[in-house]
Amino acid sequence: MIKRLINPLKQKSFFLFGARGVGKSTFLKEHFKNQRVLWFDLLDAELEDRFTLYPKEFYTQISGQLKKIEWVVIDEVQKCPKLLNYVQKLMVEDKIKFALTGSSARRLKQKGTNLLAGRALVESLYPFTFLELGDSFNLQQVLQTGSLPEVVTSSTPEEMNGFLRSYVLNYLKLEIQAEQWVRKLDPFRRFLPIAAQMNTKILNYTNIAQDVGVDTTTIQSYFDILEDTLLGVRLPAYARSIRKQQRKAPKFYFFDSGVKRAAERALDVPLTPGTYGFGEAFEHLVFVELFRLAQYFKKDYEFSYLLTKDGAEIDLIVDRPGKPLCLIEIKSKDRVDERDIKNLSHFQGDFKKADFFLLSNDPNTKRIASVQALPWREGILEILGIKSGPISRS
């Protein structure tokens, strides 16, 4: 079994949020394997229905077993948010510890749900990172099909692609339709592949609205849904003023490259090194790896990008409290030189105290003018201040 980086405290209750398929249940079974746990899986429609109608039955079941259990797990708690009032009561009065999984904290808040007033920590789980996969990490494979557990453990490309296609269909059926996120499903169906095509790009809500056949406000709400269901994250434009006029619209990144390619219906399209598509997929990977690892290692960092009206762009800016601002250029090339730091050089006058990084597939560490050019994995660890052992080159 692949060891996950997430490591919740066993002394305090916690929420565990993550998109479907990232391995929340599998992780908790391993995490609590030597403890006495009472488990409620709300994906069981009969159990969900019973607790929705009679939530006090949940409280009664636990109250009768207080001396036999150490933890209570509620899987997919957003299915029955009424239970959280009883969870708080049991936590306060009986000192019971809970692990509560869900697909979105914001969805619970939208329902006016009791989020336990800070009594439970909040953890997040993502597809596997390169640190978790270690020697089994394969760059080409992860760019093609992502790193969801079901994909990583599949034995053939046909299995991987079949799972990813089913994932997108089940997302539409189980998340969007069943949870009634939208009133009409067909426009959202048209939206999803377009959103995948916009992955890593600056969002133009007006153009997307015209392509889908809905208004701009609806498109903005669709991207809200993707974030609320943890299928992706918007990367804001850099907020502080600089000399050059800036673009302000956000970019969007799917949480997993395989799901993105499945939504785009591009799983059968090969990614060839040196092509635009490969470079785009590589930029996507570097961002999601930075984002996931920053969450796992509790780094209170903020991410943004910068693009001026004259076309000068910084792929990623990382605001690290107590450390210099970090400006990052991402290149998929396996050999970089001074030509690849053009954009970073363009902004050196505006960010005199910043650290400048070029992350690429070049295996050699080098200094190009004032830019640190690093292999992308070493660069990620350097930027986040993470210590690690030898890194696989596969």
DRENDO-1510 file (C-alpha; in Angstrom, 1 decimal, always signed):
<recs>
REC; n; res; u; v; w
REC; 1; MET; +0.0; +0.0; +0.0 .
REC; 2; ILE; +1.3; +3.5; -0.9 .
REC; 3; LYS; +1.8; +5.6; +2.2 .
REC; 4; ARG; +0.1; +8.9; +2.1 .
REC; 5; LEU; +1.7; +12.2; +3.3 .
REC; 6; ILE; -1.4; +13.3; +5.2 .
REC; 7; ASN; -1.1; +12.5; +8.9 .
REC; 8; PRO; -4.1; +13.8; +11.0 .
REC; 9; LEU; -3.6; +14.0; +14.8 .
REC; 10; LYS; -5.2; +11.1; +16.6 .
REC; 11; GLN; -6.0; +13.2; +19.6 .
REC; 12; LYS; -8.5; +15.5; +17.9 .
REC; 13; SER; -11.5; +15.1; +15.6 .
REC; 14; PHE; -11.1; +16.1; +12.0 .
REC; 15; PHE; -12.9; +16.7; +8.7 .
REC; 16; LEU; -11.2; +15.0; +5.7 .
REC; 17; PHE; -12.2; +16.7; +2.4 .
REC; 18; GLY; -11.3; +15.5; -1.0 .
REC; 19; ALA; -12.8; +14.8; -4.4 .
REC; 20; ARG; -14.4; +11.4; -5.1 .
REC; 21; GLY; -11.8; +8.7; -5.8 .
REC; 22; VAL; -8.8; +10.2; -4.0 .
REC; 23; GLY; -8.8; +7.4; -1.4 .
REC; 24; LYS; -10.4; +9.0; +1.7 .
REC; 25; SER; -12.0; +5.8; +2.9 .
REC; 26; THR; -9.0; +3.7; +2.1 .
REC; 27; PHE; -6.8; +6.1; +4.0 .
REC; 28; LEU; -9.0; +6.1; +7.1 .
REC; 29; LYS; -9.2; +2.3; +7.2 .
REC; 30; GLU; -5.4; +2.2; +7.3 .
REC; 31; HIS; -5.1; +5.1; +9.7 .
REC; 32; PHE; -7.5; +3.5; +12.2 .
REC; 33; LYS; -6.5; -0.2; +11.6 .
REC; 34; ASN; -5.5; -0.8; +15.2 .
REC; 35; GLN; -8.3; +1.2; +16.9 .
REC; 36; ARG; -11.9; +0.5; +17.8 .
REC; 37; VAL; -13.9; +2.4; +15.2 .
REC; 38; LEU; -17.7; +2.7; +14.5 .
REC; 39; TRP; -18.1; +3.3; +10.8 .
REC; 40; PHE; -21.1; +5.0; +9.0 .
REC; 41; ASP; -21.0; +5.0; +5.2 .
REC; 42; LEU; -23.6; +7.5; +3.9 .
REC; 43; LEU; -23.0; +6.4; +0.3 .
REC; 44; ASP; -25.3; +3.5; +1.5 .
REC; 45; ALA; -28.6; +4.9; +0.3 .
REC; 46; GLU; -30.6; +3.0; +2.9 .
REC; 47; LEU; -28.5; +4.3; +5.8 .
REC; 48; GLU; -28.6; +7.9; +4.4 .
REC; 49; ASP; -32.4; +7.8; +4.0 .
REC; 50; ARG; -32.8; +6.4; +7.6 .
REC; 51; PHE; -30.6; +9.0; +9.2 .
REC; 52; THR; -32.1; +11.8; +7.1 .
REC; 53; LEU; -35.6; +10.9; +8.4 .
REC; 54; TYR; -34.5; +9.9; +11.9 .
REC; 55; PRO; -31.2; +11.6; +12.8 .
REC; 56; LYS; -31.6; +10.9; +16.5 .
REC; 57; GLU; -31.2; +7.2; +15.6 .
REC; 58; PHE; -27.5; +8.0; +14.8 .
REC; 59; TYR; -27.1; +9.5; +18.3 .
REC; 60; THR; -28.8; +6.5; +20.0 .
REC; 61; GLN; -26.5; +4.0; +18.2 .
REC; 62; ILE; -23.4; +5.7; +19.4 .
REC; 63; SER; -24.6; +6.4; +22.9 .
REC; 64; GLY; -25.2; +2.7; +23.4 .
REC; 65; GLN; -21.5; +1.8; +22.5 .
REC; 66; LEU; -19.5; +4.6; +24.2 .
REC; 67; LYS; -17.3; +2.2; +26.1 .
REC; 68; LYS; -16.6; +0.0; +23.1 .
REC; 69; ILE; -15.3; +2.7; +20.6 .
REC; 70; GLU; -12.4; +5.1; +20.3 .
REC; 71; TRP; -13.4; +6.8; +17.0 .
REC; 72; VAL; -16.5; +7.3; +14.9 .
REC; 73; VAL; -16.1; +7.7; +11.1 .
REC; 74; ILE; -18.9; +9.2; +9.0 .
REC; 75; ASP; -18.1; +8.8; +5.3 .
REC; 76; GLU; -19.6; +11.5; +3.0 .
REC; 77; VAL; -21.1; +13.5; +5.8 .
REC; 78; GLN; -22.6; +16.1; +3.4 .
REC; 79; LYS; -25.2; +13.5; +2.5 .
REC; 80; CYS; -26.8; +14.0; +5.9 .
REC; 81; PRO; -25.6; +17.3; +7.5 .
REC; 82; LYS; -28.2; +17.1; +10.3 .
REC; 83; LEU; -26.0; +14.5; +12.0 .
REC; 84; LEU; -23.4; +17.2; +12.8 .
REC; 85; ASN; -25.5; +18.6; +15.6 .
REC; 86; TYR; -25.4; +15.2; +17.3 .
REC; 87; VAL; -21.7; +14.9; +16.5 .
REC; 88; GLN; -21.0; +18.2; +18.4 .
REC; 89; LYS; -23.1; +17.0; +21.3 .
REC; 90; LEU; -21.2; +13.7; +21.5 .
REC; 91; MET; -17.9; +15.5; +21.2 .
REC; 92; VAL; -18.6; +17.9; +24.0 .
REC; 93; GLU; -20.5; +15.7; +26.4 .
REC; 94; ASP; -19.0; +12.2; +25.8 .
REC; 95; LYS; -15.6; +13.2; +24.4 .
REC; 96; ILE; -16.1; +11.0; +21.4 .
REC; 97; LYS; -13.6; +11.6; +18.5 .
REC; 98; PHE; -14.9; +11.8; +14.9 .
REC; 99; ALA; -13.4; +11.6; +11.5 .
REC; 100; LEU; -15.8; +13.1; +8.9 .
REC; 101; THR; -15.2; +12.8; +5.2 .
REC; 102; GLY; -16.8; +14.9; +2.5 .
REC; 103; SER; -16.5; +16.3; -0.9 .
REC; 104; SER; -16.7; +20.0; +0.0 .
REC; 105; ALA; -16.6; +22.2; +3.1 .
REC; 106; ARG; -18.2; +25.0; +1.2 .
REC; 107; ARG; -21.1; +22.8; +0.2 .
REC; 108; LEU; -21.8; +22.1; +3.9 .
REC; 109; LYS; -21.6; +25.9; +4.6 .
REC; 110; GLN; -24.0; +26.6; +1.9 .
REC; 111; LYS; -26.5; +24.3; +3.5 .
REC; 112; GLY; -26.1; +26.2; +6.8 .
REC; 113; THR; -24.5; +23.2; +8.3 .
REC; 114; ASN; -22.9; +23.1; +11.8 .
REC; 115; LEU; -19.2; +22.8; +11.2 .
REC; 116; LEU; -18.5; +22.1; +14.8 .
REC; 117; ALA; -17.3; +25.6; +15.7 .
REC; 118; GLY; -13.6; +24.8; +15.3 .
REC; 119; ARG; -13.7; +21.6; +17.4 .
REC; 120; ALA; -12.6; +19.6; +14.4 .
REC; 121; LEU; -9.4; +20.1; +12.4 .
REC; 122; VAL; -9.7; +20.3; +8.6 .
REC; 123; GLU; -7.5; +18.0; +6.4 .
REC; 124; SER; -7.5; +17.6; +2.6 .
REC; 125; LEU; -6.6; +14.6; +0.5 .
REC; 126; TYR; -5.5; +14.7; -3.2 .
REC; 127; PRO; -4.4; +12.3; -5.9 .
REC; 128; PHE; -0.9; +10.8; -5.3 .
REC; 129; THR; +2.0; +13.2; -5.3 .
REC; 130; PHE; +5.5; +12.4; -6.8 .
REC; 131; LEU; +6.8; +12.1; -3.2 .
REC; 132; GLU; +4.2; +9.5; -2.3 .
REC; 133; LEU; +4.7; +7.4; -5.5 .
REC; 134; GLY; +8.5; +7.5; -5.1 .
REC; 135; ASP; +10.3; +5.2; -7.5 .
REC; 136; SER; +7.0; +4.2; -9.2 .
REC; 137; PHE; +6.4; +7.8; -10.3 .
REC; 138; ASN; +6.4; +8.0; -14.1 .
REC; 139; LEU; +6.1; +11.5; -15.6 .
REC; 140; GLN; +4.7; +10.5; -19.0 .
REC; 141; GLN; +2.1; +8.2; -17.4 .
REC; 142; VAL; +1.0; +10.8; -14.9 .
REC; 143; LEU; +0.7; +13.5; -17.5 .
REC; 144; GLN; -1.4; +11.1; -19.6 .
REC; 145; THR; -3.7; +9.6; -17.0 .
REC; 146; GLY; -3.1; +11.4; -13.7 .
REC; 147; SER; -2.5; +9.9; -10.3 .
REC; 148; LEU; -5.8; +8.9; -8.8 .
REC; 149; PRO; -5.4; +5.7; -6.7 .
REC; 150; GLU; -7.6; +3.6; -9.1 .
REC; 151; VAL; -5.5; +4.7; -12.1 .
REC; 152; VAL; -2.2; +4.2; -10.4 .
REC; 153; THR; -3.1; +0.6; -9.4 .
REC; 154; SER; -4.6; -0.3; -12.8 .
REC; 155; SER; -2.6; -2.8; -14.8 .
REC; 156; THR; -3.5; -1.7; -18.4 .
REC; 157; PRO; -4.1; +1.5; -20.3 .
REC; 158; GLU; -7.6; +0.3; -21.1 .
REC; 159; GLU; -8.4; +0.0; -17.4 .
REC; 160; MET; -7.0; +3.4; -16.7 .
REC; 161; ASN; -9.0; +5.1; -19.5 .
REC; 162; GLY; -12.1; +3.1; -18.7 .
REC; 163; PHE; -12.0; +4.3; -15.1 .
REC; 164; LEU; -11.4; +7.9; -16.0 .
REC; 165; ARG; -14.3; +8.0; -18.5 .
REC; 166; SER; -16.6; +6.5; -15.9 .
REC; 167; TYR; -15.3; +9.0; -13.4 .
REC; 168; VAL; -16.5; +11.9; -15.5 .
REC; 169; LEU; -19.9; +10.3; -16.2 .
REC; 170; ASN; -20.4; +9.4; -12.5 .
REC; 171; TYR; -19.4; +12.9; -11.5 .
REC; 172; LEU; -22.2; +14.3; -13.7 .
REC; 173; LYS; -24.7; +11.7; -12.4 .
REC; 174; LEU; -23.7; +11.4; -8.7 .
REC; 175; GLU; -22.5; +14.9; -7.9 .
REC; 176; ILE; -24.2; +17.3; -10.3 .
REC; 177; GLN; -27.5; +15.6; -11.0 .
REC; 178; ALA; -28.1; +13.8; -7.7 .
REC; 179; GLU; -27.1; +16.8; -5.5 .
REC; 180; GLN; -29.1; +19.2; -7.8 .
REC; 181; TRP; -26.2; +21.6; -8.2 .
REC; 182; VAL; -27.8; +22.8; -11.5 .
REC; 183; ARG; -31.4; +23.1; -12.7 .
REC; 184; LYS; -30.5; +21.9; -16.2 .
REC; 185; LEU; -27.9; +19.3; -16.8 .
REC; 186; ASP; -27.4; +19.6; -20.5 .
REC; 187; PRO; -25.6; +23.1; -20.4 .
REC; 188; PHE; -23.3; +21.8; -17.7 .
REC; 189; ARG; -22.5; +18.7; -19.9 .
REC; 190; ARG; -21.5; +21.1; -22.7 .
REC; 191; PHE; -19.5; +23.2; -20.2 .
REC; 192; LEU; -17.4; +20.4; -18.8 .
REC; 193; PRO; -15.2; +19.7; -21.9 .
REC; 194; ILE; -14.8; +23.4; -22.6 .
REC; 195; ALA; -13.6; +23.9; -19.0 .
REC; 196; ALA; -11.1; +21.1; -19.5 .
REC; 197; GLN; -9.9; +22.9; -22.7 .
REC; 198; MET; -9.4; +26.0; -20.6 .
REC; 199; ASN; -7.2; +24.2; -18.1 .
REC; 200; THR; -4.1; +26.4; -17.2 .
REC; 201; LYS; -5.5; +29.2; -19.3 .
REC; 202; ILE; -6.9; +32.6; -18.3 .
REC; 203; LEU; -10.7; +32.4; -18.1 .
REC; 204; ASN; -12.9; +34.5; -20.4 .
REC; 205; TYR; -16.3; +33.9; -19.0 .
REC; 206; THR; -18.0; +35.7; -21.9 .
REC; 207; ASN; -16.5; +33.6; -24.6 .
REC; 208; ILE; -17.2; +30.4; -22.7 .
REC; 209; ALA; -20.8; +31.5; -22.1 .
REC; 210; GLN; -21.3; +32.0; -25.9 .
REC; 211; ASP; -19.9; +28.5; -26.6 .
REC; 212; VAL; -22.1; +26.8; -24.0 .
REC; 213; GLY; -25.2; +28.9; -24.7 .
REC; 214; VAL; -25.8; +30.4; -21.3 .
REC; 215; ASP; -25.1; +33.7; -19.6 .
REC; 216; THR; -21.8; +34.8; -18.0 .
REC; 217; THR; -23.2; +34.5; -14.5 .
REC; 218; THR; -24.1; +30.9; -15.1 .
REC; 219; ILE; -20.6; +30.1; -16.3 .
REC; 220; GLN; -19.1; +31.7; -13.2 .
REC; 221; SER; -21.4; +29.5; -11.1 .
REC; 222; TYR; -20.3; +26.4; -13.0 .
REC; 223; PHE; -16.7; +27.1; -12.1 .
REC; 224; ASP; -17.9; +27.6; -8.6 .
REC; 225; ILE; -19.3; +24.1; -8.7 .
REC; 226; LEU; -16.0; +22.6; -10.0 .
REC; 227; GLU; -14.3; +24.2; -7.0 .
REC; 228; ASP; -17.0; +23.3; -4.5 .
REC; 229; THR; -16.8; +19.7; -5.6 .
REC; 230; LEU; -13.0; +19.9; -5.4 .
REC; 231; LEU; -12.5; +19.1; -9.1 .
REC; 232; GLY; -10.3; +22.1; -9.5 .
REC; 233; VAL; -9.1; +25.5; -8.3 .
REC; 234; ARG; -9.0; +29.0; -9.7 .
REC; 235; LEU; -5.6; +30.6; -9.7 .
REC; 236; PRO; -6.0; +34.4; -9.2 .
REC; 237; ALA; -4.0; +37.1; -10.9 .
REC; 238; TYR; -1.3; +38.7; -8.8 .
REC; 239; ALA; -3.1; +41.3; -6.7 .
REC; 240; ARG; -0.4; +43.9; -6.0 .
REC; 241; SER; +0.2; +46.8; -8.4 .
REC; 242; ILE; +3.4; +46.9; -10.5 .
REC; 243; ARG; +4.5; +49.3; -13.2 .
REC; 244; LYS; +3.1; +47.3; -16.0 .
REC; 245; GLN; -0.7; +47.1; -16.6 .
REC; 246; GLN; -1.9; +43.6; -15.5 .
REC; 247; ARG; -4.6; +41.2; -16.6 .
REC; 248; LYS; -7.0; +40.4; -13.7 .
REC; 249; ALA; -9.0; +37.3; -14.7 .
REC; 250; PRO; -8.2; +34.0; -13.0 .
REC; 251; LYS; -6.8; +30.8; -14.5 .
REC; 252; PHE; -8.3; +27.4; -13.7 .
REC; 253; TYR; -6.5; +24.1; -12.9 .
REC; 254; PHE; -8.2; +20.7; -12.7 .
REC; 255; PHE; -7.3; +18.7; -9.6 .
REC; 256; ASP; -5.9; +15.8; -11.8 .
REC; 257; SER; -4.6; +15.6; -15.3 .
REC; 258; GLY; -6.3; +12.3; -16.1 .
REC; 259; VAL; -9.7; +13.6; -15.1 .
REC; 260; LYS; -9.0; +16.8; -17.2 .
REC; 261; ARG; -8.2; +14.7; -20.2 .
REC; 262; ALA; -11.2; +12.5; -19.7 .
REC; 263; ALA; -13.5; +15.5; -19.5 .
REC; 264; GLU; -11.9; +16.9; -22.7 .
REC; 265; ARG; -12.4; +13.5; -24.3 .
REC; 266; ALA; -8.6; +13.4; -25.1 .
REC; 267; LEU; -7.5; +10.2; -23.4 .
REC; 268; ASP; -6.6; +8.6; -26.7 .
REC; 269; VAL; -4.5; +11.6; -27.9 .
REC; 270; PRO; -0.9; +11.0; -27.1 .
REC; 271; LEU; +1.2; +13.6; -25.3 .
REC; 272; THR; +4.5; +14.0; -27.2 .
REC; 273; PRO; +7.5; +15.8; -25.6 .
REC; 274; GLY; +8.3; +19.0; -27.3 .
REC; 275; THR; +4.7; +19.8; -28.3 .
REC; 276; TYR; +2.5; +22.6; -27.0 .
REC; 277; GLY; +0.1; +20.0; -25.4 .
REC; 278; PHE; +3.0; +18.3; -23.5 .
REC; 279; GLY; +4.2; +21.7; -22.2 .
REC; 280; GLU; +0.7; +22.6; -21.0 .
REC; 281; ALA; +0.3; +19.3; -19.3 .
REC; 282; PHE; +3.7; +19.7; -17.6 .
REC; 283; GLU; +2.8; +23.2; -16.3 .
REC; 284; HIS; -0.4; +21.7; -14.9 .
REC; 285; LEU; +1.5; +19.0; -13.1 .
REC; 286; VAL; +4.0; +21.3; -11.5 .
REC; 287; PHE; +1.2; +23.6; -10.2 .
REC; 288; VAL; -0.9; +20.8; -8.7 .
REC; 289; GLU; +2.2; +19.2; -7.1 .
REC; 290; LEU; +3.1; +22.5; -5.5 .
REC; 291; PHE; -0.5; +23.1; -4.4 .
REC; 292; ARG; -0.9; +19.6; -2.9 .
REC; 293; LEU; +2.4; +19.5; -1.1 .
REC; 294; ALA; +1.9; +23.0; +0.3 .
REC; 295; GLN; -1.4; +21.7; +1.8 .
REC; 296; TYR; +0.1; +18.5; +3.2 .
REC; 297; PHE; +3.1; +20.3; +4.8 .
REC; 298; LYS; +0.9; +23.0; +6.3 .
REC; 299; LYS; +2.5; +25.8; +4.3 .
REC; 300; ASP; +0.4; +29.0; +4.6 .
REC; 301; TYR; +1.4; +30.1; +1.0 .
REC; 302; GLU; -0.7; +31.9; -1.5 .
REC; 303; PHE; -0.4; +31.2; -5.3 .
REC; 304; SER; -1.1; +33.5; -8.2 .
REC; 305; TYR; +0.1; +34.2; -11.7 .
REC; 306; LEU; +1.0; +37.5; -13.5 .
REC; 307; LEU; +0.3; +38.6; -17.1 .
REC; 308; THR; +0.7; +42.1; -18.4 .
REC; 309; LYS; -1.1; +43.7; -21.3 .
REC; 310; ASP; +2.0; +43.5; -23.4 .
REC; 311; GLY; +2.1; +39.7; -23.0 .
REC; 312; ALA; +4.9; +39.3; -20.4 .
REC; 313; GLU; +3.9; +36.4; -18.1 .
REC; 314; ILE; +5.0; +34.7; -14.9 .
REC; 315; ASP; +3.6; +31.2; -14.7 .
REC; 316; LEU; +3.4; +31.2; -10.9 .
REC; 317; ILE; +4.0; +33.5; -8.0 .
REC; 318; VAL; +4.2; +32.1; -4.5 .
REC; 319; ASP; +3.7; +34.4; -1.6 .
REC; 320; ARG; +5.6; +32.8; +1.3 .
REC; 321; PRO; +5.1; +34.7; +4.7 .
REC; 322; GLY; +8.5; +35.5; +6.2 .
REC; 323; LYS; +10.4; +34.6; +3.0 .
REC; 324; PRO; +11.0; +36.4; -0.3 .
REC; 325; LEU; +8.3; +36.3; -2.9 .
REC; 326; CYS; +8.9; +33.5; -5.4 .
REC; 327; LEU; +8.5; +33.9; -9.1 .
REC; 328; ILE; +8.5; +30.7; -11.2 .
REC; 329; GLU; +8.8; +30.0; -14.9 .
REC; 330; ILE; +7.8; +26.4; -15.9 .
REC; 331; LYS; +9.4; +24.8; -19.0 .
REC; 332; SER; +9.0; +21.1; -20.1 .
REC; 333; LYS; +12.3; +21.2; -22.0 .
REC; 334; ASP; +15.1; +18.8; -21.0 .
REC; 335; ARG; +17.7; +21.4; -21.5 .
REC; 336; VAL; +17.3; +25.1; -20.6 .
REC; 337; ASP; +19.4; +28.2; -21.1 .
REC; 338; GLU; +19.3; +32.0; -21.0 .
REC; 339; ARG; +16.5; +32.1; -23.6 .
REC; 340; ASP; +14.2; +30.5; -21.1 .
REC; 341; ILE; +14.5; +33.2; -18.5 .
REC; 342; LYS; +13.3; +36.0; -20.7 .
REC; 343; ASN; +10.0; +36.5; -18.8 .
REC; 344; LEU; +11.6; +36.3; -15.4 .
REC; 345; SER; +14.2; +38.9; -16.5 .
REC; 346; HIS; +11.3; +41.2; -17.7 .
REC; 347; PHE; +10.1; +41.5; -14.1 .
REC; 348; GLN; +13.3; +41.8; -12.1 .
REC; 349; GLY; +13.0; +45.5; -11.8 .
REC; 350; ASP; +9.6; +45.2; -10.3 .
REC; 351; PHE; +10.5; +42.5; -7.8 .
REC; 352; LYS; +14.0; +43.4; -6.6 .
REC; 353; LYS; +13.8; +41.2; -3.4 .
REC; 354; ALA; +12.2; +38.2; -5.0 .
REC; 355; ASP; +13.6; +34.7; -5.6 .
REC; 356; PHE; +13.4; +33.6; -9.3 .
REC; 357; PHE; +13.1; +30.0; -10.3 .
REC; 358; LEU; +13.1; +28.1; -13.6 .
REC; 359; LEU; +11.6; +24.6; -13.1 .
REC; 360; SER; +12.0; +22.1; -16.0 .
REC; 361; ASN; +12.9; +18.6; -17.1 .
REC; 362; ASP; +16.6; +19.6; -17.3 .
REC; 363; PRO; +18.3; +17.2; -14.9 .
REC; 364; ASN; +21.1; +19.7; -14.2 .
REC; 365; THR; +21.0; +22.4; -11.5 .
REC; 366; LYS; +22.4; +25.7; -12.8 .
REC; 367; ARG; +22.4; +29.4; -12.2 .
REC; 368; ILE; +21.3; +31.5; -15.2 .
REC; 369; ALA; +22.0; +35.2; -14.3 .
REC; 370; SER; +19.9; +35.7; -11.1 .
REC; 371; VAL; +17.6; +32.7; -11.8 .
REC; 372; GLN; +17.9; +29.3; -10.1 .
REC; 373; ALA; +17.3; +26.7; -12.7 .
REC; 374; LEU; +16.4; +23.4; -11.1 .
REC; 375; PRO; +14.9; +20.0; -12.0 .
REC; 376; TRP; +11.2; +20.5; -11.3 .
REC; 377; ARG; +11.0; +18.0; -8.4 .
REC; 378; GLU; +14.0; +19.5; -6.6 .
REC; 379; GLY; +12.7; +23.0; -7.3 .
REC; 380; ILE; +9.3; +22.2; -5.7 .
REC; 381; LEU; +11.0; +21.0; -2.6 .
REC; 382; GLU; +13.3; +24.0; -2.5 .
REC; 383; ILE; +10.4; +26.5; -2.9 .
REC; 384; LEU; +8.3; +24.8; -0.2 .
REC; 385; GLY; +11.2; +24.2; +2.1 .
REC; 386; ILE; +10.7; +20.5; +2.3 .
REC; 387; LYS; +13.5; +18.0; +3.1 .
REC; 388; SER; +13.4; +14.8; +1.2 .
REC; 389; GLY; +15.5; +11.8; +0.3 .
REC; 390; PRO; +16.7; +10.8; -3.2 .
REC; 391; ILE; +14.2; +11.6; -5.9 .
REC; 392; SER; +13.3; +9.1; -8.6 .
REC; 393; ARG; +14.3; +10.1; -12.2 .
REC; 394; SER; +11.6; +8.0; -14.0 .
</recs>
